[in-house]
């Protein structure tokens, strides 16, 4: 298996765990390059990580991101369009669990501007799905 192929039996990781692993990885990545950064995800900030040089939105993928859309919140889209120091970092291959095998792709400058021009605005609703409802559906549809 090459360094970027996914294992046949990938361990289960929640979306939150994948995102948290990506942000932790990125904080170390930036520090190793002399850019100490702070974790700003889940704070209402425009992006997940900030330092004196960059505002960074992290897109985390359990597997490979090739061919996937990058979902941005309206504030992130605006920040990316208006702030020349806004970067998108895609961290992929996280589910396999070994940070040495994560891959980071940095998107900035002209590449980011071209991508943002092609962005498509969508509207959706997030519907809460309580664990109890999920469990009830499983019991009803997959009886033991």
Secondary structure as UniProt FT lines:
FT   TURN            3..4
FT   TURN            8..9
FT   HELIX           15..32
FT   TURN            33..34
FT   STRAND          38..39
FT   TURN            41..44
FT   STRAND          49..50
FT   STRAND          55..60
FT   TURN            66..67
FT   HELIX           74..82
FT   TURN            84..85
FT   STRAND          86..92
FT   TURN            95..96
FT   HELIX           99..101
FT   STRAND          103..107
FT   HELIX           109..117
FT   HELIX           131..141
//
